[in-house]
Amino acid sequence: MRPMTAPAKTARKVLVVGSGGREHALALRLLASDSVGEVLGCPGNAGFAQVPRDLAHKVLRRVNGEPVEVALRESVDLVVVGPEGMLVDGLADRLRAAGVPCFGPSGEAARLEGSKAFMKAFCARHGIRAARDIVVSSVGELDAALAQFDTPPVVKADGLCAGKGVVVAESHEEARAAAVGMLSGQSFGVAGTTVVLEERLWGEEASIHALCDGQRAFLLPVAQDHKRIFDGDRGPNTGGMGTYAPAPLVPPELAARIGREVMDVVVRGMAAEGRPFIGALFAGIMVSPTGEPVVLEFNVRFGDPETQVLTLITDGDFGEALHRAALGDLPDGILEASADHAVCVVVAAAGYPDKPELGAAIEGLGDADQVSGVRVFHAGTTEGPNGLVTSGGRVLGVSARGATLQQAHARAYEAMHHIRIAGAQFRTDIGHRALR
């Protein structure tokens, strides 16, 4: 793929598409870049209404409308797309067709997340190690497929299900019931009418991110997420209750191996298949007890809440890096991983993840922001008649950078104690695996 060229430009205007904590973290990191003067959130959240004190000389605001129309109307220099659904639906293609540089994969490249069956077949074609699987498209195929697993398989809906289309079954009967619910369309509609039965793997999961320009992949620090809602990894799965980075589960030599054997192979394979990958490639990797990495899934966008910590400990001109990647030419040396550590503690609404209670007042953010090294990223927040209130399940990502994991952890939880939301839920043990 031949790199596009563009004249050097300072004070770029960047449009960030999405409304979650990931998008707020991207917006603030872009705003802190020397090459960026203004960031727009489409539609953004309440956090986009206030510029942090250290960035007061720049512009951060919200806009509404269809992203391509907004990008053209506002004459933006770059669009960064957060949500996977928009990428799978071809938003990046429409932006590029309109002449707008976009950091995000085409609809064809986004199939890597949009279809688990496609992802599994891609791994097989290119020799990427992944869990053994069987793809099932009807209930009539199900029993024979289940019989090929000695232990209960993981059941995954093929399409996008907002992070909810995976059942880690404890018995073959539970796996069958989950698969029938998906195949019938009752569980996830058309997203579940094809099902992937996958060998259950044991170990610890790591989040590997890379910035890709269609030709190469630049690895970001390795993060580790906490999916369960309660301390000690108990309770139902969520979209993520917190993260920390770098994760010692993946030492530098293993990260380099994953880069060579997984991320680089994906970028080369996508290019060879005529669907070059430009954007954030996020691999969920299971590290076995013996230290072997196996791919669980690929995502075609930044993780949430991984982005909240990765943006804190990736130094350099982030805006320039994403712009150059969008043009197909990400050179070495623009970014580097900091020696620091970061922790993000997610504050969730009462009732999350089943039925989050909305409209609760949010207080104490000003005091939390005063803690050294802290950024509070907004997710499910909106302006009420008397101030900020909750508007989603995951409300805030209280994040901190420190010279050590212990320092980052202490700063994040110090800031947490200033925040008051009736019935709020948060874990007190983010980073516990590494802190042990």
Secondary structure, DSSP 4 states (H G I P E B T S, - for coil): -PPP-----SSEEEEEEE-SHHHHHHHHHHHTSTTEEEEEEEE--GGGGS--GGGTTSEEEE--S-HHHHHHHTT-SEEEE--HHHHHTTHHHHHHHTT--EES--TTTTHHHH-HHHHHHHHHHHT--B--EEEE-SGGGHHHHHTT-SSPPEEEESS--TT--EEE-SSHHHHHHHHHHHHTTTTTGGGGSSEEEE----SEEEEEEEEEESS-EEEPPPBEE--EEETTTEEEE-S-SEEEES-TTS-HHHHHHHIIIIIHHHHHHHHHTT---EEEEEEEEEEPTTS-EEEEEEESS--TTHHHHHTTSEEE-HHHHHHHHHTT---TTSEEE-S-EEEEEEEE-TTTTTSPPP--B-B-HHHHHTSTTEEEEESSEEEETTEEEE-SSEEEEEEEEESSHHHHHHHHHHHHTT-B-TT-B--S-TTHHHH-
